């Protein structure tokens, strides 16, 4: 399974970014949507992590964006084929040529 995320980088609290061995990092969390898949097909909300102390104090991380589950190429087609009823045969009589 692939999870594709879109985040609004202007909402990132840059003071929470940190330097690691191979670059600058930001901890984020995917929270499953309470009401299931939204109108845009998103399954998750992307939020910026907060420290344990902040979380205990009731501080919530900024909502940065959304994420959706995607089927890897080919895998979804195979699954759909198994789930779909067989198509009715068409004799082509309604084709105008």
Phi, psi and omega per residue, in radians:
X1 nan 2.503 3.091
X2 -1.981 2.408 3.033
X3 -2.031 2.054 -3.099
X4 -1.747 2.252 -3.096
X5 -2.053 2.546 2.982
X6 -2.201 2.212 3.116
X7 -2.190 2.625 3.066
X8 -1.621 1.769 -3.026
X9 -1.142 -0.358 3.121
X10 -1.246 -0.255 3.126
X11 -1.601 -0.068 -3.125
X12 -1.221 2.291 2.989
X13 -1.387 1.739 -3.010
X14 -1.116 -0.345 3.115
X15 -1.209 -0.259 3.137
X16 -1.589 -0.074 3.112
X17 -1.347 2.608 -3.131
X18 -2.461 2.683 -3.112
X19 -1.623 2.271 3.079
X20 -2.031 -2.945 -3.111
X21 -1.079 -0.646 -3.004
X22 -2.052 0.287 3.101
X23 2.679 -2.893 3.125
X24 -1.796 2.341 -3.000
X25 -2.123 2.799 3.043
X26 -2.464 2.223 3.092
X27 -1.478 2.253 3.097
X28 -2.248 2.871 3.100
X29 -2.338 2.490 3.008
X30 -1.735 2.154 3.086
X31 -1.924 2.222 -3.140
X32 -1.118 2.375 3.123
X33 -1.038 2.305 -3.126
X34 -1.077 -0.609 -3.090
X35 -1.766 0.381 3.131
X36 1.412 -2.723 -3.094
X37 -1.184 2.319 -3.135
X38 -1.468 -3.108 -3.063
X39 -1.126 -0.262 3.141
X40 -1.814 0.111 3.120
X41 1.485 0.206 3.135
X42 -1.429 2.414 3.131
X43 -1.774 -0.378 -3.007
X44 -2.347 2.804 2.962
X45 -1.927 2.398 3.117
X46 -1.738 2.121 3.128
X47 -2.174 2.637 3.082
X48 -1.365 2.348 3.117
X49 -1.139 2.647 3.001
X50 -2.164 2.822 -3.134
X51 -1.187 2.841 3.123
X52 -1.033 -0.738 3.139
X53 -1.088 -0.785 3.117
X54 -1.106 -0.746 -3.139
X55 -1.054 -0.750 3.115
X56 -1.154 -0.472 3.118
X57 -1.483 0.004 3.109
X58 1.593 0.091 3.117
X59 -1.294 2.349 3.108
X60 -1.947 2.564 3.099
X61 -1.269 2.654 3.114
X62 -1.100 2.450 3.040
X63 -1.366 2.061 -3.063
X64 -1.716 -0.403 -3.093
X65 2.929 -2.683 -3.070
X66 -2.357 2.925 3.113
X67 -2.560 2.645 3.099
X68 -2.366 2.639 3.088
X69 -1.425 2.389 3.084
X70 -2.206 2.537 3.050
X71 -1.468 2.372 3.061
X72 -1.025 2.604 -3.112
X73 -0.921 2.259 3.121
X74 1.605 -0.660 -3.102
X75 -1.205 -0.748 3.140
X76 -1.144 -0.664 -3.140
X77 -1.118 -0.706 3.122
X78 -1.142 -0.762 3.125
X79 -1.103 -0.770 -3.130
X80 -1.105 -0.676 -3.141
X81 -1.088 -0.670 3.124
X82 -1.228 -0.545 -3.079
X83 -1.507 -0.458 -3.070
X84 -1.369 2.484 3.040
X85 -1.206 2.719 -3.141
X86 -1.075 2.443 -3.139
X87 -1.256 2.543 3.080
X88 -1.208 2.514 3.133
X89 -1.334 2.490 -3.113
X90 -2.028 2.182 -3.122
X91 -1.478 -0.049 3.081
X92 1.396 0.146 -3.065
X93 -1.172 -0.316 -3.138
X94 -1.669 0.097 3.110
X95 -1.413 2.220 -3.030
X96 -1.337 0.088 3.125
X97 -2.273 nan nan
